[in-house]
Amino acid sequence: MSAFADVRKTAWDTETTGPNPLEDRIVSAAFIVRAPGAEDLVFTWLINPGIPIPAEATAVHGIDDAKVQGEGREPKEALEELASYLAHAINQGMPVIAFNHSFDWSILHYDLLRNGLPTMAERVGPGPLPLIDPHVIDKELFKYVRGQGNRKLGPTAERYNVALNDWHTADADALAALLIAEEQFVRFARELGHLGPEQLFAAQQRWRAGQQASLQDWFRKKATPEQGGDPNKVIDGSWPLIPAQRTGGDA
């Protein structure tokens, strides 16, 4: 993966009814295919989740009940298409990029189960898989970032000189993740360039576990009650799938 910019690759993103990947549902998704010398292929889905979309979620992505009820597709059909595209890319060995991949991978997993469809693990196995998470890579290799919220997609994009005008649409956020990943493989060529897909998958699992353990320690020992401090706080470090028996937050 040393010549990452020249590798045929994909990126994806979801917009949802809320921040809980175990219980919330996908309302829009995007899947991008990038090949050298060709225009990006962009596929998008608007999905009627079958439940009300909270106002807080609509404020983020601009999708409300009226829009999904009038224009959205049924979840089973749309989710099957999205999962099929992802499975095809993975089976072809193409890198599959998503920012904070454990959120999108997990919410898709539970939405597929909810609709009686095969999960990604049933389609492609548990791994190692050619998944890339610019969020995990950033936290591991760009360690010293100050300020609350500066690990989110927008500020992270700024750190890698990625500029977009239309945030919080699935296609824009997927493209941002792709561009960040390409820049990371340039900026951190020494750390990432020698890793094959299996090695990178294992590395991201280790990095994510360590990052979440550190965050859990902060909440338990340093955070104030106003910051959510709790001596019994548990933050799951699983990647890419957050298990159902835990809620596993992320900051």
C-alpha positions, 0 to 999 in steps of 0.5 A: 500500500505504499503507492496508496494514491494509485490503488483502486479504492472505495470509501463510504459513509452513513447518516443516521437517526442518532449516535448509537450504532446498536439502536439507531438506523441509517437514513442515507449512505454513500459509496465511492469508487476511485480508480487512477485516471478515471472519474469517481463513481458515486452511489447514494441511497436515501432510506426510510428508516421506519421510525421518526428521525429526531430533530437533533439528527435532522439538524446535523444532516438535513434529512427529515421524516417528510423527505424519507417518507416521500423519497426514501427507499425501503431499508431492506432493498437499499441496505442489501445494495449497500452491503453488496457493494461493500462485499464486492469491494472487499472480495476484490481486495480493494481498500474500503475507507470510512472515518470512524469505521466502527460506527458505520460498520456497526450500524450497518451490521445491526440494520442488516440484522434488523431487516433479516439480511446477511451481515457483513461478517456472513458475506465476507468473514470476520477478517482480516479485511482491507478496511481503513479508518482515518480516524484511528490512524490520525489518533495513533500517528498524529498524537498531539491534538488539543481542543475538544472536538478536534478529532471529528471529521471537519477539524481532522480534514483541516489537519490534512489540507482537505477542504470541502464545502458540503459537510454532513452529507454521506457522499461529502463525508465519504469523500473527505475520509478518502482524501484524508486517507490518501494524505495519511499514506503520504504523510506517514509513509514510513509508518503505513507504507510497509503494512499489507492489508492484513497487517494494517487491519491488525494494527488498527485493531490494536490502536483502537483498543489502546485509544479507547482504553486511554479514553476510558481511563481519562473518564474514570480518573480525570474528567469532571462530572460535567465532562461525563466523568465516572469511575465506572465508565466503560468504553468498548475498544472493539474494531470494526464491530462494536458488540451488541452486549456493550454500548461502547461510546466514542469521543 
